[in-house]
Amino acid sequence: MEEGSQNSEQLFEDDGNELEMEGNDIDIDSNGLDIEGNCLDIESNGLQDDCDGMLEIDDNHESNGDDATAVSIENGISQGKNYPLPVVGMEFESYDDAYNYYNCYAKELGFAIRVKSSWTKRNSKEKRGAVLCCNCEGFKTIKEANSRRKETRTGCLAMIRLRLVESNRWRVDEVKLEHNHRFDHERAQNCKSHKKMDSVAKRKVEPTVDVEVRTIKLYRTSTADPVGYGNLNSLEGEISETVDRSKRLKLNKGDSQIIYDFFSRIQLTSPNFVYLIDLNDEGCLRNVFWIDSRSRAAYGYFGDVVAVDTTCLSNKYEIPLVAFVGVNHHGQSILLGCGLLADDTFESYVWLFRAWLTCMSGRSPQTIITDHCRAMQSAISEVLPRAHHRLHLSHVMQSLFENLGELQESDVFQMILNRTVYETVKVDEFEMGWDDMIRRFGLADHAWLCTLHEERERWAPVYQKDTYFAGMCTFENGEFRSSFFDGFVHKQTSLKEFFGKYELLVQEERKTEAINDLESRDSSPLLKTRCFYELQLSKLYTNEIFRRFQDEVVMMPCFSITQVHANGPVITYMIKEHEAEGDRSNIKNFEVMHDKAGTEIRCICSCFNFNGYLCRHCLCVLHYNGVEEIPFQYILSRWRKDFKRLYIPELGSNNIDISNPVQWFDHLHRRAMQVVEEGMISQDHYTVAWQAFKESLNKVRLVADKHV
């Protein structure tokens, strides 16, 4: 451990001109952002002198320069005028620069910091990483609690984690921004970290980024721009033929106006709708990303597993569409953002993932699933290093058959391949089956197959047992629930057709979710057994997820249960199961480990990680041991029908600086939106909510009248 180095009827008028978008790799430069200006323009022409890789906000409003703080749209975190919010991906030349930056940022906001932990290289004093936290982190020890010193620790979780990377620079790889206490500038000034601040720390320390990281600028939407950088109409066929067409988005005549009209229309009805554009050096449109408020909010509930659908881009569709897709509490695909890319290069994917991560407050998913693409794989390693990157198994299998010529017509080959990939439960079984297949069909010199085998840990189910998939892949027949636009977008679908269908499709998806919510809440599923586990989850899970779990319950009767090993409270059981009813010759063995003390259980089939509920093998062992209910840790809130989901972007802590009007707006807006969401449940809810709004407005006006 080390000390640190040196609102009429419209209740809330939208005058949020000081709202600011939090982003990934961002620097906030400013006095505010007009709600209508949620167009982020991302350029890639190198690093600029005044904002190395950071997000700057250009505001056309006049300013008196007195604004001291700004507020993030996403999480309501106050931010100083001079120092950017810490975000994953920031880099510094040295540890001292990183420490001084966070210390300066903290001092400006009104809290102090300390080094929670640090680590060095083995057999060396060279520092390799550190965690800098708010000094209100943790709680007093028993010994300290008996002292007369005032309690200042509140268990605050705000922190940044730093690590030394290959480029010999210090990178922020984890950030928590929310504090659970008020900021106190006076007390913070007297804390150790600020007292020790030297002249170096007092200057503005700017984080830097790699050369691949593009400058992200926040602009107002403009319909005309003499230079051409902000004018979408300048991005079509009239552009000089000297411009390299491979470096810009392939648009037909009128497409840029279609994009602009679509974004403008959506912003009028959804102020938190965000779109980002990437321009090349000649000012031509290269990449586009957009996401609406609902999707950003849904990510907070269902952002654990995300699939990136690049079908349109990789198959050279008329529109180079890329979609971020998640799965909701009904097992239904939901949209978490869309992009249009000029190409499928590393640079384009880096831009896309950074843009997407910016809109998600820098929160990375646990698992991200993609096609087999080297450029995308490298981009994910760069932008989302903490996510488990896995490949679409169905796409891998499809590519495998396409690359094996005549063998794809062989029923024997298909049977052996499917058995090896889908039915093996242990790594050695998979490897033996794979080697046997290679020898039997003479594929030892097949280069593509060898490369695929080298990456087996990203796609073979037997290697994915510790990866959480939230039911997005069944791993039984390669079925994948990751396509949102399937059946709506075809190879010749034009951009005009796509945007014409887009809103209807999104509305249909959300209507389906609402109907499913209603059905799950107001109906009781038909039980098929007398098992108490089935009854338990029928009261908790949505209908679709319960039906999937019910299939496991129905198959619970197993051939036998045998205890094979015991190590204290941890007991290993062997479950013998018939592959087909009545077939006693083909039996599969499944190992289940049960920790009676910790009420933990795990099966080698890894159904819980794959699907998000326990398998029949675990249920058998629990029943065998007299456990009457499924342990709470195996009942996920993401599947529950009684869990309240408020689809507005999370704006963060409820700790409000009473001297900051911007925070008043954010807090009131967030609470009002909660009433709006509840008021949409039924006509009765709407009537009550509307009456409450009118009463509240009258009371507020009475206060205003007293000051007249």
VOGU-3710 file (C-alpha; in Angstrom, 3 decimals, decimal comma):
1> meegsqnseq> 0,000/0,000/0,000  1,256/3,420/-0,806  0,398/7,009/-0,166  -0,410/8,861/-3,337  2,227/10,812/-5,177  2,728/14,211/-5,142  -41,948/24,920/-16,159  -47,870/26,270/-18,228  -49,354/22,821/-18,770  -46,106/21,565/-19,889
11> lfeddgnele> -44,705/20,948/-16,461  -41,059/20,851/-17,226  -39,890/23,132/-19,962  -36,871/21,751/-21,667  -34,381/24,480/-21,007  -31,631/22,002/-20,403  -29,098/23,922/-22,380  -26,486/22,987/-19,871  -26,865/19,246/-20,188  -23,828/17,474/-21,368
21> megndidids> -23,246/14,038/-22,794  -20,870/11,822/-20,978  -18,693/9,802/-23,229  -15,907/7,438/-23,699  -12,511/9,052/-24,028  -14,006/12,458/-23,466  -13,043/15,885/-22,394  -15,723/18,337/-21,509  -14,920/21,815/-22,445  -17,875/23,789/-21,863
31> ngldiegncl> -20,782/25,766/-20,583  -23,553/23,611/-21,930  -25,233/21,736/-24,693  -28,524/22,504/-26,380  -30,792/19,462/-26,318  -31,258/19,785/-30,086  -27,580/19,432/-30,590  -27,086/15,809/-29,737  -25,131/15,209/-32,913  -21,672/14,073/-32,089
41> diesnglqdd> -19,180/14,415/-34,891  -16,282/12,089/-34,647  -13,247/12,938/-36,675  -10,172/10,920/-37,257  -7,629/13,333/-38,580  -5,105/12,795/-35,857  -4,829/14,180/-32,393  -5,450/17,857/-31,959  -3,217/20,037/-29,880  -5,865/21,325/-27,542
51> cdgmleiddn> -7,913/18,194/-26,931  -5,931/15,030/-27,345  -8,529/12,397/-28,083  -11,092/14,065/-25,892  -14,775/14,924/-26,367  -15,196/18,675/-26,716  -18,447/20,573/-26,655  -18,851/23,540/-28,970  -21,712/25,740/-27,862  -23,172/28,560/-29,937
61> hesngddata> -24,729/30,126/-26,864  -23,144/33,183/-25,386  -21,604/32,542/-22,033  -20,480/34,783/-19,232  -17,907/32,261/-18,227  -19,299/31,828/-14,742  -20,473/28,260/-15,076  -18,359/26,159/-12,798  -19,936/22,794/-13,379  -21,694/20,722/-15,979
71> vsiengisqg> -23,805/17,586/-15,588  -23,660/14,310/-17,425  -26,935/13,336/-19,133  -26,277/9,721/-18,318  -25,622/9,723/-14,627  -25,928/13,172/-13,117  -22,336/13,255/-12,023  -21,121/16,787/-11,463  -18,110/17,662/-13,436  -15,619/20,443/-13,064
81> knyplpvvgm> -15,139/22,991/-15,767  -11,436/22,420/-16,146  -11,072/18,684/-15,796  -12,840/15,934/-17,772  -14,734/13,047/-16,261  -12,512/10,011/-15,884  -13,490/7,331/-18,399  -12,157/3,970/-19,422  -9,443/4,367/-22,059  -7,799/7,560/-20,790
91> efesyddayn> -4,014/7,340/-20,905  -1,266/9,288/-19,159  2,463/9,559/-19,657  3,201/8,557/-16,058  1,601/7,380/-12,839  2,188/10,804/-11,302  0,301/12,455/-14,169  -2,603/10,044/-13,666  -2,632/10,630/-9,912  -2,370/14,416/-10,295
101> yyncyakelg> -5,209/14,432/-12,861  -7,596/12,537/-10,567  -6,512/14,641/-7,602  -7,169/17,887/-9,510  -10,502/16,545/-10,768  -11,438/15,581/-7,198  -10,390/18,925/-5,719  -12,468/20,826/-8,280  -15,566/18,755/-7,447  -15,075/18,817/-3,700
111> fairvksswt> -13,766/15,450/-2,570  -10,377/14,032/-1,753  -8,677/10,862/-2,883  -6,278/8,245/-1,599  -4,507/5,201/-2,930  -6,619/2,191/-2,034  -4,124/-0,305/-3,373  -1,223/-0,623/-5,754  0,903/-3,438/-7,073  4,386/-3,806/-8,439
121> krnskekrga> 6,190/-6,166/-10,766  7,446/-9,338/-9,107  11,023/-9,000/-7,850  10,962/-5,321/-8,734  9,782/-2,044/-7,277  8,335/-0,967/-10,630  4,708/0,020/-10,130  2,347/-1,841/-12,493  -1,106/-0,750/-11,336  -3,101/1,119/-8,707
131> vlccncegfk> -6,616/1,881/-7,505  -7,321/5,518/-6,591  -10,502/5,959/-4,568  -12,555/8,642/-2,860  -11,325/9,089/0,678  -14,865/8,298/1,896  -14,367/4,744/0,625  -14,895/1,930/3,109  -15,733/2,215/6,792  -13,789/2,539/10,002
141> tikeansrrk> -12,320/-0,572/11,533  -13,511/-1,591/15,005  -10,380/-0,066/16,473  -10,831/3,199/14,596  -14,552/3,335/15,440  -13,689/3,695/19,124  -11,691/6,866/18,489  -13,171/10,325/18,909  -12,385/11,365/15,364  -15,442/12,315/13,293
151> etrtgclami> -16,639/9,549/10,971  -15,940/10,614/7,392  -16,113/7,295/5,581  -19,438/6,410/3,946  -18,606/3,333/1,905  -18,318/5,465/-1,232  -17,498/3,396/-4,336  -16,104/6,163/-6,558  -12,726/5,136/-7,951  -10,478/4,664/-10,938
161> rlrlvesnrw> -8,242/1,693/-11,632  -4,965/2,325/-13,450  -2,571/-0,075/-15,101  0,674/0,216/-16,996  0,190/-0,851/-20,629  2,581/-1,958/-23,343  3,126/1,576/-24,634  4,630/2,391/-21,223  1,713/4,660/-20,465  -0,863/4,498/-17,707
171> rvdevklehn> -4,384/3,614/-18,817  -7,684/3,903/-16,926  -9,333/0,485/-17,242  -12,151/0,814/-14,680  -14,171/3,824/-13,478  -16,901/4,321/-10,900  -18,229/7,896/-10,831  -21,094/7,866/-8,327  -20,555/9,170/-4,815  -22,940/8,452/-1,940
181> hrfdheraqn> -22,209/11,670/-0,082  -22,320/15,413/-0,675  -19,288/17,241/-1,983  -17,618/19,479/0,598  -15,083/21,843/-0,974  -13,957/23,302/2,348  -13,214/19,939/3,967  -11,667/18,580/0,789  -9,208/21,479/0,604  -7,760/20,408/3,948
191> ckshkkmdsv> -7,302/16,749/3,053  -3,889/15,218/2,660  -4,080/14,581/-1,075  -4,819/18,252/-1,830  -2,374/19,676/0,694  0,399/17,746/-1,022  -0,592/18,981/-4,442  2,509/20,493/-6,002  2,868/22,922/-8,850  2,703/20,088/-11,353
201> akrkveptvd> -0,611/18,934/-9,999  -2,018/22,422/-10,093  -1,654/22,647/-13,832  -4,302/21,007/-16,013  -3,224/17,435/-16,671  -4,636/16,213/-19,980  -4,951/12,485/-20,646  -3,763/11,267/-24,025  -4,847/8,424/-26,261  -3,358/6,130/-28,867
211> vevrtiklyr> -3,082/7,345/-32,447  -6,013/5,128/-33,433  -8,296/6,972/-31,024  -10,243/9,645/-32,828  -11,128/13,105/-31,620  -14,784/13,214/-30,699  -16,477/16,606/-31,018  -19,990/17,544/-30,049  -21,673/19,844/-32,593  -25,061/21,390/-33,173
221> tstadpvgyg> -26,895/20,072/-36,205  -26,531/22,538/-39,075  -28,304/22,571/-42,406  -25,612/24,592/-44,073  -21,920/24,850/-43,601  -19,698/26,736/-46,032  -16,822/24,433/-45,300  -18,879/21,302/-45,848  -18,022/19,496/-42,632  -21,411/19,890/-41,036
231> nlnslegeis> -23,545/19,761/-44,155  -24,810/16,292/-44,849  -25,925/17,385/-48,316  -22,313/17,866/-49,266  -21,656/14,188/-48,788  -23,235/12,794/-51,958  -22,240/12,462/-55,591  -21,175/16,054/-56,091  -18,044/15,459/-54,012  -14,852/15,688/-55,970
241> etvdrskrlk> -13,813/12,523/-57,699  -10,376/12,964/-56,124  -11,830/11,809/-52,806  -11,080/8,171/-52,077  -14,532/6,578/-52,214  -13,363/3,600/-50,166  -12,900/5,938/-47,213  -16,464/7,196/-47,096  -19,946/5,827/-46,603  -21,441/4,576/-49,867
251> lnkgdsqiiy> -24,555/6,718/-50,324  -26,965/6,979/-53,233  -28,374/10,314/-54,321  -30,676/11,673/-51,619  -29,471/9,272/-48,922  -27,727/11,921/-46,831  -30,934/13,977/-46,702  -32,836/10,838/-45,661  -30,383/10,299/-42,792  -30,580/13,937/-41,728
261> dffsriqlts> -34,402/14,036/-41,884  -34,658/10,832/-39,879  -32,348/12,022/-37,120  -34,018/15,448/-36,950  -37,501/13,930/-36,697  -36,533/11,500/-33,952  -34,818/14,208/-31,927  -37,985/16,304/-31,894  -39,887/13,503/-30,165  -37,010/12,038/-28,142
271> pnfvylidln> -34,610/14,657/-26,729  -32,258/11,984/-25,405  -31,835/10,453/-28,858  -28,190/10,622/-29,818  -26,412/10,245/-33,129  -22,746/10,414/-33,908  -21,079/10,966/-37,266  -17,540/10,315/-38,407  -16,061/12,493/-41,155  -12,915/11,813/-43,119
281> degclrnvfw> -10,228/14,389/-43,881  -12,195/15,779/-46,844  -15,343/16,238/-44,753  -17,113/13,236/-46,257  -19,393/11,087/-44,159  -17,652/7,869/-43,247  -19,460/6,246/-40,318  -22,705/6,888/-38,433  -24,054/5,638/-35,108  -27,396/6,307/-33,391
291> idsrsraayg> -29,295/5,173/-30,314  -32,495/6,305/-28,606  -33,221/6,947/-24,949  -35,134/3,705/-24,437  -32,276/1,582/-25,733  -29,752/3,380/-23,574  -31,935/2,754/-20,531  -32,571/-0,886/-21,475  -28,835/-1,468/-21,565  -28,770/-0,867/-17,808
301> yfgdvvavdt> -30,967/-3,946/-17,339  -29,913/-6,147/-20,239  -26,390/-5,040/-21,089  -24,722/-8,119/-19,660  -24,640/-9,898/-23,024  -24,550/-8,037/-26,346  -24,349/-9,415/-29,876  -23,001/-7,376/-32,780  -24,914/-8,230/-35,963  -22,781/-7,409/-39,004
311> tclsnkyeip> -24,736/-9,518/-41,508  -25,506/-6,551/-43,792  -21,959/-5,235/-43,740  -20,119/-8,503/-44,215  -22,504/-9,739/-46,953  -22,303/-6,459/-48,911  -25,951/-5,448/-48,528  -27,171/-2,172/-50,046  -27,028/-0,679/-46,552  -23,862/-1,378/-44,499
321> lvafvgvnhh> -25,793/-1,813/-41,268  -24,358/-2,932/-37,947  -26,742/-3,566/-35,030  -26,069/-4,011/-31,318  -28,577/-6,528/-29,986  -29,420/-7,702/-26,480  -32,047/-9,997/-25,016  -34,750/-8,841/-22,575  -36,594/-10,565/-19,723  -38,824/-12,423/-22,199
331> gqsillgcgl> -35,869/-13,785/-24,153  -36,799/-11,326/-26,927  -34,153/-9,561/-29,031  -33,907/-5,834/-28,284  -32,034/-3,106/-30,129  -29,156/-1,428/-28,306  -27,879/0,843/-31,071  -27,233/0,919/-34,829  -24,458/2,024/-37,122  -23,642/2,477/-40,789
341> laddtfesyv> -19,992/1,855/-41,648  -17,916/2,722/-44,690  -16,011/-0,556/-44,419  -15,190/-3,416/-42,094  -11,697/-2,258/-41,132  -10,127/-2,070/-37,701  -10,393/1,745/-37,718  -14,118/1,729/-38,492  -14,852/-0,851/-35,813  -12,788/1,041/-33,235
351> wlfrawltcm> -14,789/4,187/-34,010  -18,092/2,289/-33,771  -17,313/0,574/-30,479  -16,026/3,792/-28,938  -19,152/5,656/-30,087  -21,392/2,930/-28,659  -19,466/2,760/-25,398  -19,675/6,546/-25,085  -23,478/6,367/-25,145  -23,399/3,575/-22,554
361> sgrspqtiit> -21,432/5,644/-20,024  -18,349/3,543/-20,568  -19,983/0,408/-19,147  -18,703/-2,656/-20,934  -20,856/-5,799/-21,328  -19,804/-9,028/-19,670  -19,950/-10,859/-22,986  -19,876/-9,566/-26,543  -20,671/-11,932/-29,427  -19,642/-11,258/-33,006
371> dhcramqsai> -18,947/-12,822/-36,377  -15,546/-14,267/-37,114  -13,667/-11,133/-38,175  -10,043/-10,328/-37,381  -10,512/-6,571/-37,630  -13,487/-6,639/-35,258  -11,652/-8,923/-32,875  -8,731/-6,499/-32,683  -11,087/-3,531/-32,220  -12,855/-5,245/-29,320
381> sevlprahhr> -9,518/-6,001/-27,668  -8,680/-2,319/-27,995  -11,984/-0,768/-26,873  -13,625/-3,483/-24,730  -10,707/-5,360/-23,186  -12,676/-6,475/-20,123  -15,520/-8,100/-22,105  -15,502/-11,819/-22,927  -15,368/-11,861/-26,724  -17,083/-14,893/-28,234
391> lhlshvmqsl> -18,071/-15,874/-31,769  -21,528/-16,716/-33,139  -21,443/-20,507/-33,103  -24,107/-20,756/-35,818  -22,025/-18,504/-38,081  -18,882/-20,493/-37,362  -20,619/-23,734/-38,284  -22,060/-22,195/-41,455  -18,629/-20,954/-42,496  -17,126/-24,319/-41,721
401> fenlgelqes> -19,414/-26,138/-44,125  -18,916/-23,464/-46,794  -15,145/-23,933/-46,620  -15,146/-27,718/-46,841  -16,375/-28,174/-50,387  -17,881/-31,609/-51,066  -17,807/-32,615/-47,387  -20,743/-30,335/-46,672  -22,897/-32,848/-48,557  -21,704/-35,762/-46,410
411> dvfqmilnrt> -24,273/-36,870/-43,803  -21,587/-38,810/-41,937  -19,322/-35,772/-41,683  -22,182/-33,588/-40,471  -23,128/-36,155/-37,835  -19,567/-36,435/-36,498  -19,025/-32,664/-36,535  -22,303/-31,945/-34,719  -21,570/-34,609/-32,138  -18,097/-33,217/-31,523
421> vyetvkvdef> -19,214/-29,591/-31,233  -22,609/-29,845/-29,532  -22,536/-33,035/-27,470  -19,118/-33,129/-25,803  -19,105/-31,923/-22,209  -15,384/-32,130/-21,468  -12,435/-30,530/-23,252  -10,603/-33,818/-23,810  -13,749/-35,314/-25,378  -13,913/-32,389/-27,808
431> emgwddmirr> -10,224/-32,585/-28,694  -10,315/-36,337/-29,248  -13,444/-36,032/-31,391  -11,914/-33,198/-33,425  -8,651/-35,073/-34,030  -10,567/-38,190/-35,058  -12,652/-36,160/-37,510  -9,528/-34,577/-39,026  -7,843/-37,941/-39,521  -10,946/-39,711/-40,833
441> fgladhawlc> -11,649/-37,130/-43,546  -8,033/-36,200/-44,334  -8,251/-32,551/-43,260  -4,861/-32,218/-41,542  -3,563/-29,793/-44,186  -6,724/-27,675/-44,373  -5,334/-24,246/-43,380  -8,699/-22,570/-42,707  -9,800/-25,424/-40,456  -6,516/-25,296/-38,553
451> tlheererwa> -6,969/-21,565/-37,959  -10,522/-22,158/-36,774  -9,329/-24,798/-34,332  -6,744/-22,388/-32,936  -9,594/-20,058/-31,988  -11,815/-22,808/-30,556  -11,892/-21,136/-27,124  -13,991/-18,339/-28,668  -16,667/-20,580/-30,229  -16,660/-24,204/-29,002
461> pvyqkdtyfa> -19,323/-24,674/-26,268  -17,063/-26,918/-24,220  -14,707/-23,953/-23,750  -17,480/-21,474/-22,886  -18,617/-22,902/-19,552  -17,423/-19,881/-17,565  -18,951/-17,366/-19,989  -22,413/-15,928/-19,352  -24,734/-15,880/-22,422  -28,187/-15,060/-20,926
471> gmctfengef> -29,854/-17,585/-23,213  -28,719/-15,812/-26,355  -27,305/-19,078/-27,635  -28,767/-22,496/-26,874  -25,589/-24,409/-27,756  -27,796/-27,347/-28,647  -28,157/-26,773/-32,368  -26,302/-23,522/-32,862  -29,497/-21,461/-32,737  -28,720/-17,835/-32,034
481> rssffdgfvh> -31,168/-15,140/-30,914  -29,151/-12,167/-32,113  -30,858/-10,900/-35,283  -33,198/-7,954/-34,776  -33,810/-7,023/-38,428  -34,147/-10,575/-39,772  -36,905/-10,652/-42,404  -37,026/-6,855/-42,655  -33,684/-6,014/-44,230  -32,657/-7,790/-47,436
491> kqtslkeffg> -29,700/-7,464/-49,749  -31,397/-4,848/-51,967  -33,159/-2,909/-49,190  -32,437/0,793/-49,712  -31,684/3,308/-47,002  -35,061/4,962/-47,605  -36,861/1,627/-47,190  -34,874/0,824/-44,073  -35,623/4,077/-42,253  -39,254/3,730/-43,337
501> kyellvqeer> -39,430/0,384/-41,569  -37,133/1,199/-38,663  -39,532/3,097/-36,416  -42,363/0,613/-37,049  -40,112/-2,297/-36,178  -38,828/-0,700/-32,985  -42,383/0,215/-31,962  -43,525/-3,341/-32,669  -40,723/-4,760/-30,530  -41,680/-2,529/-27,598
511> kteaindles> -45,377/-3,275/-28,062  -44,604/-6,986/-27,944  -42,633/-6,499/-24,745  -45,522/-4,590/-23,150  -47,996/-7,341/-24,140  -45,689/-10,009/-22,754  -45,326/-8,022/-19,536  -49,100/-7,870/-19,176  -49,564/-11,573/-19,889  -46,817/-12,607/-17,492
521> rdsspllktr> -48,172/-10,390/-14,734  -51,859/-11,339/-15,084  -51,641/-15,048/-15,862  -50,430/-18,133/-14,046  -48,612/-20,732/-16,141  -49,957/-24,271/-16,264  -47,829/-26,551/-14,099  -46,775/-29,915/-15,493  -45,336/-31,544/-12,358  -45,677/-31,453/-8,593
531> cfyelqlskl> -42,132/-30,186/-8,194  -41,831/-27,226/-5,809  -39,100/-25,686/-7,958  -41,589/-25,379/-10,813  -44,141/-23,731/-8,530  -41,521/-21,386/-7,107  -40,365/-19,952/-10,431  -43,887/-19,867/-11,919  -44,516/-17,026/-9,467  -41,313/-15,162/-10,289
541> ytneifrrfq> -40,269/-15,551/-13,915  -41,845/-14,194/-17,087  -43,897/-16,753/-19,023  -41,326/-17,416/-21,754  -38,378/-17,907/-19,433  -40,486/-20,042/-17,111  -41,471/-22,282/-20,035  -37,813/-22,828/-20,826  -37,058/-23,670/-17,216  -40,140/-25,899/-17,080
551> devvmmpcfs> -38,615/-28,066/-19,810  -35,750/-28,806/-17,420  -38,138/-29,687/-14,595  -40,084/-32,093/-16,789  -36,859/-33,914/-17,604  -35,740/-34,150/-13,959  -36,287/-37,889/-13,470  -32,786/-39,199/-14,012  -31,434/-42,703/-14,223  -29,387/-42,483/-11,059
561> itqvhangpv> -27,530/-40,162/-8,689  -24,252/-41,297/-7,209  -21,947/-39,481/-4,819  -18,424/-39,822/-6,195  -16,337/-37,447/-4,101  -16,525/-35,365/-0,932  -14,278/-32,565/0,290  -15,791/-31,143/3,446  -19,135/-29,567/2,558  -18,380/-29,782/-1,181
571> itymikehea> -19,754/-33,014/-2,656  -19,490/-34,194/-6,264  -22,320/-36,260/-7,721  -22,541/-38,219/-10,961  -25,871/-37,995/-12,793  -26,515/-40,711/-15,369  -29,063/-39,668/-17,972  -30,569/-41,507/-20,948  -30,082/-39,634/-24,205  -33,458/-40,925/-25,457
581> egdrsniknf> -36,463/-42,162/-23,508  -36,437/-45,951/-23,305  -32,880/-46,178/-24,644  -30,811/-47,668/-21,852  -27,760/-48,279/-24,015  -26,861/-44,637/-24,606  -26,211/-42,973/-21,265  -24,504/-39,637/-20,628  -22,757/-38,726/-17,400  -22,950/-35,272/-15,832
591> evmhdkagte> -20,886/-34,184/-12,853  -22,556/-31,847/-10,371  -20,685/-30,162/-7,516  -22,752/-29,044/-4,525  -21,467/-26,892/-1,686  -23,937/-27,437/1,129  -22,434/-24,718/3,306  -22,477/-22,028/0,638  -25,644/-23,358/-1,063  -23,702/-23,273/-4,328
601> ircicscfnf> -24,179/-25,784/-7,118  -22,677/-26,240/-10,544  -23,127/-28,766/-13,322  -20,623/-29,602/-16,006  -23,299/-28,840/-18,638  -23,126/-25,170/-17,495  -26,814/-24,552/-18,218  -26,927/-21,686/-15,724  -24,205/-19,709/-17,503  -25,581/-20,526/-20,943
611> ngylcrhclc> -29,307/-19,967/-20,257  -29,602/-18,162/-16,922  -31,441/-20,912/-14,995  -30,496/-24,189/-13,348  -30,453/-27,442/-15,280  -32,305/-30,661/-14,459  -29,095/-32,194/-13,138  -28,659/-29,481/-10,489  -32,359/-29,677/-9,627  -31,989/-33,421/-9,081
621> vlhyngveei> -29,092/-32,904/-6,673  -30,914/-30,157/-4,768  -33,972/-32,403/-4,465  -31,782/-35,323/-3,415  -30,362/-33,165/-0,605  -33,765/-31,992/0,606  -33,376/-28,383/-0,559  -36,953/-27,148/-0,913  -36,334/-23,938/-2,853  -33,879/-22,841/-5,491
631> pfqyilsrwr> -31,211/-20,678/-3,778  -31,740/-16,966/-4,326  -28,459/-16,458/-6,191  -29,770/-18,662/-9,000  -32,915/-16,560/-9,483  -31,857/-13,701/-11,762  -33,619/-10,327/-11,611  -33,225/-9,969/-15,400  -35,887/-12,718/-15,834  -38,332/-11,615/-13,120
641> kdfkrlyipe> -41,815/-10,370/-13,971  -42,162/-8,464/-10,687  -39,003/-6,401/-11,233  -39,744/-2,731/-11,962  -37,904/-1,532/-15,063  -37,904/2,221/-15,647  -36,865/2,882/-19,230  -35,224/6,263/-18,848  -31,459/6,713/-18,900  -29,948/6,388/-15,460
651> lgsnnidisn> -28,840/9,822/-14,390  -26,978/8,710/-11,312  -26,891/9,659/-7,673  -29,681/11,374/-5,738  -27,159/13,548/-3,930  -28,000/17,045/-5,156  -25,884/20,144/-4,815  -28,574/22,596/-3,681  -26,556/25,492/-5,076  -26,490/24,029/-8,597
661> pvqwfdhlhr> -29,622/24,734/-10,729  -28,477/22,256/-13,349  -28,662/19,464/-10,803  -32,152/20,662/-9,792  -33,271/20,143/-13,386  -31,732/16,687/-13,639  -33,196/15,496/-10,343  -36,699/16,840/-11,049  -36,657/15,484/-14,605  -35,636/12,040/-13,435
671> ramqvveegm> -38,379/11,895/-10,797  -40,997/13,259/-13,213  -40,102/10,583/-15,742  -40,690/7,926/-13,121  -44,232/9,231/-12,684  -44,655/9,284/-16,475  -43,584/5,660/-16,798  -45,935/4,566/-14,013  -48,733/6,680/-15,463  -48,561/4,781/-18,735
681> isqdhytvaw> -49,504/1,432/-17,177  -53,271/1,960/-17,424  -55,906/4,654/-17,821  -56,382/4,779/-14,045  -52,651/5,237/-13,552  -52,667/8,010/-16,180  -55,557/9,852/-14,470  -53,847/9,759/-11,072  -50,487/10,853/-12,494  -52,024/13,735/-14,473
691> qafkeslnkv> -53,952/14,951/-11,410  -50,773/14,824/-9,337  -48,896/16,819/-11,963  -51,564/19,548/-12,025  -51,617/19,764/-8,224  -47,835/19,933/-8,074  -47,716/22,677/-10,710  -50,274/24,766/-8,805  -48,223/24,449/-5,617  -45,035/25,473/-7,398
701> rlvadkhv> -46,789/28,501/-8,909  -47,928/29,553/-5,429  -44,288/29,633/-4,364  -43,415/31,692/-7,430  -46,262/34,147/-6,698  -44,808/34,815/-3,227  -41,604/36,064/-4,821  -43,358/38,457/-7,225
//
